[in-house]
Amino acid sequence: MAEDVMPVPVQVPLGRSEYAMLAGRRRLSPFQTCSTCKCCRVPSDPTTCSDMPCCYKIDCNIPNKPFGHCAFVPTSCNCNHCASS
């Protein structure tokens, strides 16, 4: 069933992030979080949408956005927890 739905981005509260110093620079660990998003079977039909827990990750390679612009983007619908990859 999770293959039939499309994640739709929503505002996500920021969680804790971890970092370590590496040669004078900090190195951020992979980060994912689980939060509510609206998943739709048919993206153009809002009657097919429902709120579900979704996994989000940070994406900094967003088309038509300036270099360095990052955002949380949903990666899967109907998850109970997210594993860092």
C-alpha positions in Angstrom: 0.0 0.0 0.0 2.9 2.4 0.7 3.9 2.2 -3.0 0.5 3.7 -4.0 0.8 7.0 -2.2 2.9 10.1 -2.9 4.4 12.1 -0.1 3.6 15.8 0.1 6.0 18.2 1.9 4.7 19.9 5.0 6.4 22.1 7.7 8.6 19.9 9.9 9.8 20.8 13.4 13.6 20.6 13.7 15.0 17.9 15.9 18.4 17.2 17.4 21.5 17.0 15.1 24.9 15.6 16.0 28.2 16.8 14.7 31.9 16.2 15.2 35.0 18.3 14.5 37.1 17.0 11.6 40.3 18.9 10.6 38.8 22.2 11.9 35.4 21.6 10.2 32.4 20.0 11.7 31.1 16.9 10.0 27.3 16.4 10.2 26.0 12.9 10.6 23.2 11.7 8.3 19.9 13.0 9.6 16.4 11.7 9.2 13.3 12.3 11.2 9.8 11.0 11.3 6.9 13.5 11.3 3.4 13.9 9.9 2.9 14.5 6.2 0.0 14.3 3.8 0.2 11.3 1.5 -2.0 11.1 -1.6 -2.9 8.2 -3.9 -3.6 10.7 -6.7 -1.5 13.9 -6.1 -4.0 16.0 -8.1 -7.0 14.8 -6.0 -7.0 16.0 -2.4 -9.9 13.6 -1.5 -7.3 10.7 -1.8 -5.0 12.3 0.8 -4.5 11.3 4.4 -2.2 12.4 7.2 0.4 9.7 8.0 3.8 9.5 9.7 6.5 10.0 7.1 10.3 9.8 7.1 12.0 13.1 6.1 15.6 13.7 5.1 17.6 16.9 4.4 18.0 17.5 0.7 20.4 20.2 -0.5 20.2 19.4 -4.2 16.9 21.0 -5.0 16.1 21.9 -8.7 15.5 25.6 -9.5 16.8 26.7 -6.0 20.1 28.5 -5.3 23.2 26.6 -4.3 23.2 25.8 -0.6 19.4 25.9 -0.3 18.3 22.9 1.7 15.0 21.6 2.9 13.4 18.6 4.7 11.8 16.4 2.0 9.6 13.3 2.7 11.1 10.0 1.6 8.4 7.5 2.6 4.9 7.3 3.9 3.4 5.3 6.7 6.6 4.7 8.7 6.9 4.1 12.4 10.6 5.2 12.7 13.4 6.4 10.5 16.8 4.9 10.3 19.8 7.0 9.4 21.4 5.9 6.2 
